[in-house]
Amino acid sequence: MSKQWAPTTFEYDEDGVSIRVPNIYAWVCPQDGEASFTRETTDELIATVRELITPAKRARERRSMPTEYIVRVA
């Protein structure tokens, strides 16, 4: 069965910090939902994770009251 170009959700977990990027297009397997991202999308996801993971870990270490942040870029 061939993959379909469709929106999916990218999720990344590191040391108890989770980053979730919804509605990102990829080649998605209709049977198991496995996504294959383009090289450009992968590069962008890596850059985004690197930018977000450090401040999220710092917030956790200082025991910040909010435990979930939603950032939307239009």
Secondary structure, 3 states (H helix, E strand, C coil): CCCEEEEEEEEEEECCEEEEEEEEEEEECCCCCCEECCHHHHHHHHHHHHHHHHHHHHHHHCCCCCCCCCCCCC
